[in-house]
């Protein structure tokens, strides 16, 4: 039997970042993130107590991405 894939905090942040790029940051919620990761909403809400925390972390990742691109 294959091992169950664990959803990490970094995977959640990456999924939220991708959702923001594809559909806009307003579409980041537990359901869209969990769908992106093909899991239930439980891992998302385990790592982040509020979905707003996921959004804030995704915004920070986006800001770092923009700064990195501007330096190229």
Contact map, one row per residue, 1 for C-alpha under 8 A:
111000000000000000000000000000000000000000000000000000000000000000000000
111100000000000000000000000000000000000000000000000000000000000000000000
111110000000000000000000000000000000000000000000000000000000000000000000
011111000000000000000000000000000000000000000000000000000000000000000000
001111100000000000000000000000000000000000000000000000000000000000000000
000111110000000000000000000000000000000000000000000000000000000000000000
000011111011000000000000000000000000100000100000000000000000000000000000
000001111111000000000000000000000000000000100010000000000000000000000000
000000111111100000000000000000000000000000010010000000000000000000000000
000000011111110000000000000000000000000000000000000000000000000000000000
000000111111111000000000000000000000100000000000000000000000000000000000
000000111111111100000000000000001000100000010000000001000000000000000000
000000001111111110000000000000000000000000000000000001001100100000000000
000000000111111111000000000000000000000000000000000000000100000000000000
000000000011111111100000000000001001100000000000000000000000000000000000
000000000001111111110000000100001000000000000000000001100100000000000000
000000000000111111111000000000000000000000000000000000000110110000000000
000000000000011111111100000000000000000000000000000000000000000000000000
000000000000001111111111101100011000000000000000000000000000000000000000
000000000000000111111111111100000000000000000000000000000100000000000000
000000000000000011111111100000000000000000000000000000000000000000000000
000000000000000001111111000000000000000000000000000000000000000000000000
000000000000000000111111111000000000000000000000000000000000000000000000
000000000000000000111111111100000000000000000000000000000000000000000000
000000000000000000111011111100000000000000000000000000100000000000000000
000000000000000000010011111100000000000000000000000000000000000000000000
000000000000000000110011111110010000000000000000000000000000000000000000
000000000000000100110001111111011000000000000000000001100000000000000000
000000000000000000000000001111111000000000000000001000000000000000000000
000000000000000000000000000111111100000010011000001000000000000000000000
000000000000000000000000000011111110000110000000000000000000000000000000
000000000000000000100000001111111111000000000000000000000000000000000000
000000000001001100100000000111111111100010010000000000000000000000000000
000000000000000000000000000001111111111110010000000000000000000000000000
000000000000000000000000000000111111111100000000000000000000000000000000
000000000000001000000000000000011111111000000000000000000000000000000000
000000100011001000000000000000001111111000000000000000000000000000000000
000000000000000000000000000000000111111100000000000000000000000000000000
000000000000000000000000000000000111111110100000000000000000000000000000
000000000000000000000000000000100110011111110000000000000000000000000000
000000000000000000000000000001101100001111111000000000000000000000000000
000000000000000000000000000000000000000111111100000000000000000000000000
000000110000000000000000000000000000001111111110000000000000000000000000
000000001001000000000000000001001100000111111111000000000000000000000000
000000000000000000000000000001000000000011111111111000000000000000000000
000000000000000000000000000000000000000001111111100000000000000000000000
000000011000000000000000000000000000000000111111100000000000000000000000
000000000000000000000000000000000000000000011111111011000000000000000000
000000000000000000000000000000000000000000001111111010000000000000000000
000000000000000000000000000000000000000000001001111111000000000000000000
000000000000000000000000000011000000000000001001111111100000000000000000
000000000000000000000000000000000000000000000000011111110000000000000000
000000000000000000000000000000000000000000000001111111111000000000000000
000000000001100100000000000100000000000000000001011111111100000000000000
000000000000000100000000100100000000000000000000001111111110000000000000
000000000000000000000000000000000000000000000000000111111111000000000000
000000000000100000000000000000000000000000000000000011111111100000000000
000000000000110110010000000000000000000000000000000001111111110000000000
000000000000000010000000000000000000000000000000000000111111111000000000
000000000000000000000000000000000000000000000000000000011111111100000000
000000000000100010000000000000000000000000000000000000001111111110000000
000000000000000010000000000000000000000000000000000000000111111111000000
000000000000000000000000000000000000000000000000000000000011111111100000
000000000000000000000000000000000000000000000000000000000001111111110000
000000000000000000000000000000000000000000000000000000000000111111111000
000000000000000000000000000000000000000000000000000000000000011111111100
000000000000000000000000000000000000000000000000000000000000001111111110
000000000000000000000000000000000000000000000000000000000000000111111111
000000000000000000000000000000000000000000000000000000000000000011111111
000000000000000000000000000000000000000000000000000000000000000001111111
000000000000000000000000000000000000000000000000000000000000000000111111
000000000000000000000000000000000000000000000000000000000000000000011111
